[in-house]
Amino acid sequence: LRVIKIKPNDYTVDSLVSLIDDIAPVPSKITILGAGNIGLKSAIALVEEGHEVIVHSRNSDKAQISIKGLSNLFHYERSKLSYQT
């Protein structure tokens, strides 16, 4: 099992997705810590690249509303974009 810790706020969404594409085969299971602006935008971009993404957040209501909204808006399968608290 390979674990890579990346702090999303240190990257732009494009550079983060590019970095993950360089080090992780598609499809991969990726966990993002934080349901903020960068975390959610990165999650969307990674799902579009074919990865399975789980977003962790301290605020379960925010994560749940954000992920459900994104899944409905972009028609993602629930198995591709999910959240945990």
C-alpha positions in Angstrom: 0.0 0.0 0.0 1.4 3.3 -1.0 0.5 6.4 1.0 1.4 9.9 -0.1 0.6 12.9 2.0 0.1 16.1 0.1 -1.2 19.4 1.6 -3.6 20.7 -1.0 -3.2 24.4 -0.1 0.4 24.3 -1.1 -0.6 23.7 -4.8 -2.9 25.0 -7.4 -5.6 22.5 -8.5 -3.8 22.0 -11.9 -0.4 21.5 -10.3 -1.8 19.1 -7.7 -3.6 17.0 -10.4 -0.5 17.0 -12.5 1.6 15.8 -9.5 -0.8 13.0 -8.7 -0.9 11.9 -12.4 2.9 11.7 -12.3 3.0 9.5 -9.2 -0.2 7.5 -9.2 -1.5 5.2 -11.8 -5.1 5.7 -13.1 -7.3 4.6 -11.6 -6.2 5.1 -8.0 -7.9 5.6 -4.7 -7.1 9.1 -3.4 -8.0 10.7 -0.1 -8.2 14.5 0.3 -8.2 16.0 3.7 -10.4 19.0 3.8 -13.6 20.0 2.0 -12.5 23.5 1.3 -12.2 25.3 -2.0 -8.9 23.6 -3.1 -9.9 20.2 -1.7 -13.2 20.1 -3.5 -11.9 21.5 -6.8 -9.0 18.9 -6.6 -11.5 16.1 -6.0 -13.5 17.1 -9.0 -10.4 17.2 -11.2 -9.2 13.9 -10.0 -12.5 12.1 -10.5 -12.5 13.5 -14.0 -9.1 11.9 -14.5 -10.5 8.6 -13.5 -9.5 8.3 -9.8 -11.7 7.3 -6.9 -11.7 10.1 -4.4 -12.7 10.3 -0.7 -12.9 13.7 0.9 -12.4 13.9 4.7 -13.7 16.8 6.6 -14.1 17.8 10.2 -17.4 19.4 9.3 -19.6 16.5 8.2 -22.5 18.7 7.2 -20.4 20.8 4.9 -18.7 17.7 3.3 -22.0 15.9 2.9 -23.8 18.8 1.2 -20.8 19.6 -1.0 -20.2 16.1 -2.2 -23.9 15.4 -2.8 -24.2 18.7 -4.7 -21.1 17.9 -6.8 -22.2 14.4 -7.5 -25.6 15.6 -8.7 -24.1 18.5 -10.7 -21.5 16.5 -12.5 -23.4 13.2 -12.5 -20.6 11.3 -10.7 -21.2 7.8 -9.5 -21.3 7.7 -5.7 -18.5 5.2 -5.8 -16.2 7.7 -7.5 -16.6 10.7 -5.1 -17.5 10.3 -1.5 -16.9 11.8 1.9 -15.9 10.7 5.4 -15.7 12.6 8.7 
